[in-house]
């Protein structure tokens, strides 16, 4: 019996950075981030940008879809669940608000990507959104893979005591 494929979990967010380096600000860098993540494949993307939170959320969403179709085409992804912590963004897919009007550019892009991908959009609390957590907590390898590098027990079992050395006198 063939095991059903589980949808690939993807995460998006638009973030406002608390502070920005004054030199970066002088050079025109923005204090907002557009982010998306696919933790099962070890993908985390972050880009500085400017805009309203809902515009950036849609920007992250369409950037994710484009990335999947172009850069992850060999992964053969057919079903995805996109998690967002922006309730306004999630409710837009339920027909609430004016963010996805029939015939609009967003509607056309969603229809275009829906031909190749089955897309579901769901809300997730910010504490569980992989794009909002620190990059240090993000896995550097896909979650379902193990590293082929193993620590050498020979090196760990060697104990060597070195004498205390005095510093240099200048």
Secondary structure, 3 states (H helix, E strand, C coil): CCCCCCCEEEEEEEEECCCCCHHHHHCCCCCEEEEEEEHHHCEEEEEEECCCHHHHHHHHHHHHHHHHHHCCHHHCCCEEEEEECCHHHHHHCCCCCCCCCCCCHHHHHHHHHHCCCEEEEEECCHHHCCCCCCHHHCCCCCCCCCCCCCCCHHHHHCCCCCCCCCCCCC
